[in-house]
Amino acid sequence: KKYVDYAGLSSFNWSTPQPWKSMVSTFAPAMNAIAALTSKPVIVTETASVAVGGDKVAWITNGYPAVYAKWPQLKAVVYFNVDTRFMGQRDWRLTTPDRSPLDAYADILADSRFQGTVP
């Protein structure tokens, strides 16, 4: 425990074949497991949502404020802005299905609650 400054996790909203999940729902299992192990601050090192099965803009717009409100130990959330279809996975980019998720993300970044540094 004395060698770890932050706990980390990855969490993705895969949607199909699973049902669409909110950001809180996607983070909850890992956040609960981490809380059982340590009281260290947490960084979500990668997260993303597909654009199929739900509203990706709402996932971003509502998700960031919700996860920070629910888990005060959460210090950073990094969006995984990568098209991994070449590996047989999903297109996670903020420009999928159009630019509206990117605009929502830009709004989140402009909010002072989501700016700062990780010591």
C-alpha positions in Angstrom: 0.0 0.0 0.0 2.8 2.4 0.7 4.1 2.1 -2.9 0.8 3.0 -4.6 -0.4 6.6 -5.0 -3.5 5.9 -7.1 -5.7 3.0 -7.9 -6.8 2.7 -11.5 -9.5 1.0 -13.6 -10.8 0.8 -17.2 -14.5 0.7 -17.9 -16.4 0.6 -21.2 -20.0 0.9 -22.2 -20.1 -1.9 -24.8 -23.9 -1.8 -25.2 -24.8 -4.7 -27.5 -25.1 -7.5 -26.6 -25.3 -6.1 -23.0 -27.9 -3.4 -22.4 -26.9 0.3 -22.5 -25.3 1.4 -19.3 -24.7 4.8 -17.8 -21.2 5.9 -16.8 -22.1 5.3 -13.1 -23.3 1.7 -14.0 -20.1 0.9 -15.9 -17.8 2.2 -13.2 -19.7 0.8 -10.2 -18.3 -2.8 -10.1 -14.7 -1.7 -10.3 -15.2 1.3 -7.9 -16.8 -1.0 -5.3 -14.0 -3.5 -5.7 -11.3 -0.8 -5.3 -13.1 0.6 -2.2 -12.9 -2.8 -0.6 -9.1 -2.8 -1.2 -7.9 0.7 -0.6 -8.8 4.3 0.3 -6.4 5.6 -2.3 -7.6 8.1 -4.9 -8.8 6.6 -8.2 -8.0 7.4 -11.8 -10.2 5.9 -14.6 -7.3 5.3 -17.0 -9.6 4.6 -19.9 -13.3 4.8 -20.5 -15.5 5.1 -23.6 -19.0 4.4 -24.9 -20.2 3.0 -28.2 -22.8 5.1 -30.1 -25.2 2.1 -30.5 -28.1 1.4 -28.2 -28.3 4.7 -26.4 -27.4 8.4 -26.3 -23.6 8.9 -26.3 -23.9 12.6 -25.8 -26.0 12.1 -22.6 -23.5 9.4 -21.5 -20.8 12.1 -21.5 -22.8 15.1 -20.4 -24.5 13.4 -17.5 -21.8 10.8 -16.8 -18.9 13.0 -15.8 -20.8 15.0 -13.2 -22.5 11.9 -11.9 -19.4 9.8 -11.3 -17.5 12.7 -9.7 -20.4 13.3 -7.4 -20.9 9.7 -6.5 -17.2 8.9 -5.8 -15.2 11.8 -4.2 -12.0 9.6 -4.4 -12.2 9.8 -8.2 -9.5 12.2 -9.3 -9.4 11.8 -13.1 -11.3 10.1 -16.0 -9.5 9.6 -19.3 -11.6 9.1 -22.4 -10.4 6.3 -24.7 -10.7 8.0 -28.1 -9.7 5.1 -30.3 -11.2 3.2 -33.2 -10.4 -0.5 -32.3 -12.5 -2.1 -35.1 -9.2 -3.3 -36.7 -8.9 -5.6 -33.6 -12.5 -6.8 -33.9 -13.7 -4.4 -31.2 -15.6 -1.1 -31.3 -15.2 2.4 -32.6 -14.9 4.4 -29.3 -14.0 7.8 -30.9 -15.8 10.9 -29.8 -16.6 11.6 -33.5 -18.8 8.5 -33.7 -21.6 8.6 -34.9 -21.0 12.3 -35.6 -19.3 15.3 -33.9 -21.9 15.8 -31.2 -20.1 13.5 -28.6 -16.9 15.5 -29.3 -18.8 18.8 -28.7 -20.3 17.3 -25.4 -16.8 16.3 -24.3 -15.5 19.8 -25.1 -18.2 21.3 -22.9 -17.1 18.9 -20.1 -13.5 20.0 -20.5 -14.5 23.7 -20.4 -16.2 23.1 -17.0 -13.8 24.1 -14.1 -15.0 21.1 -12.1 -13.2 18.9 -14.6 -9.9 20.8 -14.9 -6.9 20.6 -12.7 -3.8 18.5 -12.1 -3.2 15.2 -10.5 -0.3 15.6 -8.0 
